[in-house]
């Protein structure tokens, strides 16, 4: 079990977007720096969405301006449409992650777009990138194509996340074949990393294995990433299933905070420190400092006005130092 697992830290974006507390850009930038000090190499730092809909993510440009380029770090900006993508290009993000949904119901609620319209939006972004200057080397050797170098105007790497893969709050169960077909369409556009997200925490380990296998068959050359929520207490079990199926890139949120404001009942992501503990105990390498993560989880809990829900932020690691 010497395999290395990449954990993409999503706390500053997916973690904070569903919290009642609205943190200033300076505090969110501080969170990014603390997480990077704890070992995060890829981190979803901001979301370029309209503050009217997600006020917790207002000031993305300010957050990025407060984060000077650092070798060995890659900051990700989430976008929902072309306007968000263009905003991201005006900052120093190293990667852009385009969010799409596997169902029309969630896509219309989250972005005002059907699945086909979302795919067309992504295709337009990809086409625009084809006419851009070649990207400079990335700050981090990514598991897919290299992108920006932390400079505004640089061409960032591009990935896509599919929401509601294992269940939609508006349409119910989602067929594996439907997910695989969409993964194939996105891969054909040239997107080299595709994340499968359990937005409402409806999945189970056996369903994860089935979906990963189908997605890999549909897009054998794409890097698959997994994004789990612990809404129904299956998050870590699902992460285990994904790793056993060969996935080596997973998202997690410090403290287990987070959720989606457009998905009724959605709660936090799997906690970064809980995932790190499980993997490191089993002999996997993550590159994270567990004690620093626990300290950061407790710190962000104070900032949002409630204890972080993660198990490790309460119990600490083992064995005790």
C-alpha positions in Angstrom: 0.0 0.0 0.0 2.7 2.5 -0.9 0.5 4.1 -3.5 0.3 7.9 -3.4 -3.2 9.4 -3.2 -3.8 13.0 -4.2 -6.3 14.8 -2.1 -7.7 18.0 -3.6 -8.7 20.3 -0.8 -12.1 21.9 -1.4 -12.8 23.5 1.9 -12.3 27.2 0.9 -14.9 26.7 -1.8 -17.3 23.8 -1.4 -16.7 23.8 2.3 -17.7 27.5 2.9 -20.3 28.0 0.2 -23.1 26.4 2.3 -22.2 27.9 5.7 -24.4 30.6 7.2 -21.3 32.6 8.1 -19.9 34.8 5.3 -16.2 35.1 5.7 -14.2 38.0 4.3 -11.8 37.3 1.4 -8.8 37.9 3.7 -10.0 35.2 6.0 -10.6 32.8 3.1 -7.1 33.5 1.8 -5.8 32.8 5.3 -7.6 29.4 5.2 -5.9 28.6 1.9 -2.5 29.4 3.3 -3.1 27.3 6.4 -4.2 24.4 4.3 -1.2 24.7 2.1 1.1 24.8 5.2 -0.6 21.5 6.2 0.3 19.9 2.9 -2.4 20.8 0.4 -0.8 21.0 -3.1 -4.0 21.3 -5.1 -6.7 23.4 -3.5 -10.1 24.7 -4.7 -9.6 28.3 -3.5 -12.5 30.2 -5.1 -15.7 30.1 -7.0 -16.5 32.6 -9.8 -20.2 32.6 -9.2 -22.5 35.6 -8.9 -22.5 36.8 -5.2 -26.3 37.3 -5.4 -26.7 33.5 -5.5 -23.7 32.4 -3.4 -22.7 35.4 -1.2 -20.2 33.2 0.7 -18.1 33.2 -2.5 -18.0 36.9 -3.1 -14.6 38.5 -3.7 -12.9 35.6 -5.6 -10.6 38.1 -7.3 -9.6 39.5 -3.9 -8.9 36.0 -2.5 -6.6 35.2 -5.5 -4.9 38.6 -5.3 -4.0 37.8 -1.6 -2.4 34.5 -2.7 1.0 35.2 -4.3 2.3 32.5 -6.6 4.1 29.6 -4.8 6.0 26.9 -6.5 4.5 23.5 -5.8 1.0 24.8 -5.2 -2.0 24.8 -7.6 -5.0 27.0 -6.9 -8.3 26.0 -8.5 -11.3 28.2 -9.4 -14.7 26.7 -9.9 -17.0 28.1 -12.7 -20.5 27.4 -13.8 -20.5 29.2 -17.1 -18.5 31.1 -19.7 -18.8 34.3 -17.8 -17.2 32.7 -14.7 -14.5 31.2 -16.9 -13.6 34.6 -18.3 -13.5 36.0 -14.7 -11.1 33.2 -13.7 -8.8 34.1 -16.6 -8.3 37.5 -15.1 -6.8 36.0 -11.9 -3.9 33.8 -11.1 -5.7 30.5 -10.8 -3.7 27.5 -12.0 -6.7 25.4 -12.8 -10.3 26.0 -13.7 -12.9 23.4 -12.8 -16.2 23.6 -14.7 -19.2 22.3 -12.8 -21.9 20.4 -14.8 -24.8 18.2 -13.7 -25.9 14.8 -14.9 -29.5 15.8 -14.7 -31.6 18.5 -16.2 -33.4 19.1 -12.9 -30.2 20.0 -11.0 -28.6 21.7 -13.9 -31.6 24.1 -14.3 -31.6 24.8 -10.6 -27.9 25.2 -10.2 -27.0 26.9 -13.5 -30.2 27.6 -15.4 -29.0 25.1 -18.1 -30.0 21.6 -19.3 -27.4 18.9 -19.6 -27.0 19.5 -23.3 -26.7 23.2 -22.8 -24.0 22.6 -20.2 -22.1 20.4 -22.5 -22.3 23.0 -25.2 -21.1 25.7 -22.8 -18.1 23.5 -21.9 -17.5 22.9 -25.6 -17.4 26.6 -26.2 -14.8 27.1 -23.4 -12.7 24.3 -24.9 -12.9 25.8 -28.4 -11.8 29.2 -27.0 -8.8 27.6 -25.3 -7.7 26.1 -28.6 -7.1 29.5 -30.0 -5.2 30.7 -26.9 -1.4 30.8 -26.5 0.1 27.5 -25.3 0.1 27.3 -21.5 3.3 27.7 -19.5 4.4 24.9 -17.2 2.2 24.4 -14.2 3.2 25.1 -10.6 2.4 21.4 -9.8 2.9 18.3 -11.9 -0.8 17.6 -12.4 -2.2 14.2 -13.2 -3.5 15.6 -16.4 -2.5 18.5 -18.8 -0.4 21.3 -17.3 -1.8 24.8 -17.1 -1.2 28.2 -15.7 1.8 29.4 -13.7 0.0 31.6 -11.2 0.0 34.6 -13.4 -3.2 36.5 -14.5 -3.8 35.8 -18.2 -2.0 32.5 -18.2 -4.0 29.6 -19.6 -5.1 27.4 -16.6 -5.6 23.7 -16.8 -9.2 22.6 -17.3 -11.2 19.9 -15.5 -14.9 19.2 -15.1 -17.0 18.0 -12.2 -20.3 16.1 -12.7 -22.8 16.8 -9.9 -25.5 14.4 -8.7 -23.8 11.3 -10.1 -25.3 8.9 -7.5 -28.6 10.7 -7.0 -30.4 14.0 -7.8 -32.6 15.9 -5.3 -35.0 16.7 -8.1 -35.0 13.6 -10.3 -34.1 10.8 -7.9 -31.9 7.9 -8.9 -29.4 8.4 -11.7 -28.6 5.5 -14.1 -25.0 4.5 -14.4 -25.3 4.4 -18.2 -26.4 8.0 -18.2 -23.3 9.0 -16.2 -21.0 7.0 -18.4 -22.5 8.5 -21.6 -21.9 12.0 -20.3 -18.3 11.2 -19.2 -17.6 10.0 -22.7 -19.0 13.2 -24.2 -16.9 15.4 -22.0 -13.7 13.3 -22.6 -14.3 13.6 -26.4 -14.1 17.4 -25.9 -10.5 17.0 -24.7 -11.1 17.4 -20.9 -8.6 15.2 -19.3 -9.7 15.1 -15.7 -13.3 14.4 -14.8 -14.6 14.4 -11.3 -17.7 12.4 -10.3 -19.5 14.1 -7.4 -22.0 12.6 -5.0 -23.6 16.0 -4.3 -26.3 14.8 -1.9 -24.4 11.8 -0.4 -26.7 9.2 -1.8 -24.1 6.7 -3.0 -22.9 3.5 -1.6 -19.6 1.7 -2.1 -20.9 -0.9 -4.5 -22.5 1.8 -6.6 -19.2 3.7 -6.6 -17.3 0.7 -7.9 -19.9 0.2 -10.7 -19.9 3.8 -11.8 -16.1 4.1 -11.7 -15.8 1.0 -13.9 -18.4 2.4 -16.4 -16.8 5.8 -16.5 -13.3 4.4 -17.1 -14.7 2.3 -19.9 -16.4 5.4 -21.4 -13.2 7.5 -21.1 -10.2 5.2 -20.7 -7.7 8.1 -21.2 -9.2 10.5 -18.7 -8.1 10.9 -15.1 -11.1 10.2 -12.8 -11.5 12.2 -9.6 -14.1 11.5 -6.9 -16.0 13.9 -4.7 -18.0 12.6 -1.8 -20.3 14.1 0.7 -21.0 12.3 4.0 -24.7 13.2 4.2 -25.7 9.6 4.9 -22.5 8.5 6.6 -21.1 6.6 3.6 -18.5 9.1 2.5 -15.3 7.3 3.7 -16.7 3.9 2.7 -17.2 5.3 -0.8 -13.7 6.8 -0.9 -12.4 3.4 0.0 -14.3 1.8 -2.8 -13.0 4.4 -5.3 -9.4 3.8 -4.3 -9.9 0.0 -4.5 -11.3 0.6 -8.0 -8.0 2.4 -8.9 -8.8 6.1 -8.5 -6.0 8.1 -7.1 -7.5 11.6 -6.9 -10.2 12.5 -4.4 -11.7 15.8 -3.1 -12.1 16.5 0.6 -12.9 19.5 2.8 -11.1 20.4 6.0 -13.3 19.9 9.0 -15.9 18.1 6.9 -17.7 21.4 6.3 -19.7 22.2 3.2 -22.6 21.3 1.0 -24.5 22.7 -1.9 -26.9 25.6 -1.5 -29.0 24.3 -4.4 -29.3 20.7 -3.2 -31.9 20.4 -0.4 -30.6 18.5 2.6 -27.0 18.3 1.3 -24.4 18.4 4.1 -20.7 18.4 4.4 -18.0 16.8 2.3 -15.8 14.0 3.7 -13.3 15.6 6.0 -9.7 16.0 4.8 -8.3 15.0 8.1 -10.5 11.9 8.4 -9.6 10.8 4.9 -5.9 11.4 5.6 -6.0 9.4 8.8 -7.7 6.5 7.1 -5.2 6.4 4.2 -2.0 7.1 6.2 -3.0 4.3 8.7 -3.3 1.9 5.8 0.1 2.9 4.4 -0.9 5.2 1.6 1.0 8.5 1.1 -0.9 11.8 1.0 1.7 14.4 1.8 -0.5 16.0 4.5 0.4 16.9 8.1 -2.5 15.4 10.1 -1.9 17.5 13.3 -1.8 20.7 11.2 -5.0 19.7 9.4 -6.8 19.0 12.7 -5.6 22.4 14.0 -6.9 24.1 10.8 -10.3 22.3 11.1 -10.7 23.6 14.7 -9.7 27.1 13.5 -12.2 27.2 10.7 -14.9 25.9 13.1 -14.2 29.0 15.3 -14.5 31.3 12.2 -17.8 29.9 11.0 -19.3 29.8 14.6 -19.7 26.1 15.0 -17.5 23.1 15.7 -16.2 21.4 12.6 -18.2 18.1 12.2 -15.2 15.9 11.4 -14.4 13.0 13.7 -10.6 13.8 13.9 -11.3 17.4 14.9 -13.0 16.0 18.0 -11.0 12.9 18.7 -7.6 13.7 17.4 -5.3 11.3 15.7 -3.9 8.0 16.9 -1.6 7.0 18.4 -1.4 10.1 20.6 1.8 12.0 20.3 
